[in-house]
Amino acid sequence: MRHLMLALAASLGLMAALPGSVTADVGLIQTNQVTLSCNDGHSVILDADSATLASLAADVQSINTSGTGTSCSLNTTAIDPSSETTEWTVYDYNPSNQELAPRNAKQKLPATTPDGGLTWQFQFKPDIYTALFTTTDPSVTGNDLGKTLTDTITVSGNATSFKTQHGGGDCVGDTPAAVRFFFTSPSASGPSPSDGLPPAGFYTQFWWSDAQHMDLVLGNQSQTLTESMSPADWSDWDGTPAAAIPTTFMQAASHVQSIGLSFGGDCFFETGVTPTPSTFSSEQFSSMFSDG
């Protein structure tokens, strides 16, 4: 598996505008928030209805009894409609570094916006690996097929550099860290398309941009990422290129549930990333995200 999660402390900006009729693949029937974690380093967040949850449970059981050494777990919580938000959310690895937790309380330093939603920002935490920065905002989810993602990223602070965990940078060490586009789409569930071991229908519900990424090698740097939502430069959880399964990718890109950034390495995309050294006092990551 190529995609593992990384942690980053940063300030991220969003600037996006899509037709008001385009809505996210999130509805009233999706009553569960699911954290899916596997011992290959993946941990992802998904809103699910009862059918999707049952399918995920069957996939996890199949993986855990496959004899391949890969094991996964599901942690589900009921969604409180009154707490639902389309704001950008930061997800960090918990202290075990095996499962994600959202920054959804003031004391957890959640993402904030200084300009009414044009820019979103968050602060890194010492020795905490941040994995995802995503949104379910209807203006940037729903039918994104053929659209172009653009993100101008600026890192600023007194950190020297960044590192990942689990050898996420170059498949050997923990540097360089990297940030890239990421999205989820529950409607794209299907059979594992590559080696088939173990079978997992959820592989094609999670997609990462391949070539377009920013290496996090300095405490202060800036770069613009541009990526088309077409089957040219994406791969799924299993590392299968979207070009090999274009119909599946197009189904996913037409029903985006959440979208944003994933932090990891150049080979493993979700191992998490944190600034170094751990004695840094402040480090921010700033991003201007658009989808059009």
Secondary structure, 3 states (H helix, E strand, C coil): CCCCECCCCCCCEECCCCCCCCCCCCCCCCCEEEEEEECCCCEEEEEECHHHHHHHHHHHHHHHCCCCCCCEEEEEEECCHHHCCCCCEEEEECCCCCCEEECCCHHHCCCECCCCCCCEECECCCCCCEEEEEECCCCCCECCCCCEEEEEEEEEECCCEEEECCCCCCCCCCCCEEEEEEEECHHHCCCCCCCCCCCCHHHHHEEEEEEEEEEECCCCEEEEEEEECCCCCEEECCCCEHHHCHHHHHHHHCCECEEEEEEEECCCCCECEEEECCCCCCEEEEEEEEEC
